[in-house]
């Protein structure tokens, strides 16, 4: 069974030249598209990734000498990105599903452990009382 | 505005010779001016085809990077949930397999000794019920923790096995079952 895990990786904050007005305009333009995320942070990150991909594709195309070569170069990038997206989506989905299951099971285990622990504490108290009584009974018998 | 990305994303950008600000500006310029869908429609290896392919690639790449960001930043929370789940599993095992049996055993033997002493005192004419401290019967626990450790299920016997499909077909075709292996 494959483990759907990805290790936490370091992140970094980058300053983007976007004010509230620009952001509002971007949101208006996003409404025409269904692919971009809605919230500010997610939208800004998405646009950064989108722009980075355009720059990458344009750079790959510029490195070739013909239209056919450019097309093939970008097509290779497209295939790579498609495969990465599918694999990541699958594993992310599986990891999230497993984590949800574990979270639900954790609640159940939490309740069980607490209740069972309390019962054992009561058992220990009863044991203590009975041991004291046994000592008293032994004394009475002596 | 500050935006969090993976350090690996920044490295990829810098390796390309671009800055996050340039990438963001390019992304903004593309927004609302691109084609997207599930199938490439333009003729391949033409200028229009290339423009369409670049749009498709950019969307796919942005999607992959967004998913990677989400997956990576949620990895710590997934890990934490798993650790808590496993920790509770170990605690549950310790209670059931180590602490409970030891306490149960001790309680059973203390109760047996208590009863034996009560009997011996009764033989001497001493009323042991006056000797405390007493655990009220309604508060006494079942040493076997009835209800917690349910007895194993008793399963009814399985029905006799069905004849194999091949034998059933032969029977249907020839009216009698052939000799089995």
Interface residues (C-beta under 8 A of the other chain):
Chain A: X5 X6 X7 X8 X9 X10 X11 X12 X13 X14 X15 X16 X17 X18 X19 X22 X23 X26 X29 X30 X32 X33 X35 X36 X37 X40 X41 X42 X44 X45 X46 X47 X48 X49 X50 X51 X52 X53 X54 X55 X56 X57 X58 X59 X61 X67 X68 X70 X71 X72 X74 X75 X77 X78 X81 X82 X84 X85 X88 X89 X91 X92 X95 X96 X98 X99 X102 X103 X105 X106 X109 X110 X112 X113 X116 X117 X119 X120 X122 X123 X124 X126 X127 X129 X130 X131 X132 X133 X134 X136 X137 X138 X140 X141
Chain B: X1 X2 X3 X4 X5 X6 X7 X8 X9 X10 X12 X13 X16 X18 X20 X21 X22 X23 X24 X25 X26 X27 X28 X29 X30 X31 X32 X36 X44 X45 X46 X47 X49 X50 X53 X54 X56 X57 X58 X59 X60 X61 X62 X63 X64 X65 X66 X67 X68 X69 X70 X71 X72 X73 X74 X75 X76 X77 X78 X79 X81 X82 X84 X85 X88 X89 X91 X92 X95 X96 X99 X100 X103 X104 X106 X107 X110 X111 X113 X114 X117 X118 X120 X121 X124 X126 X128 X131 X132 X133 X134 X135 X139 X140 X141 X143 X145 X148
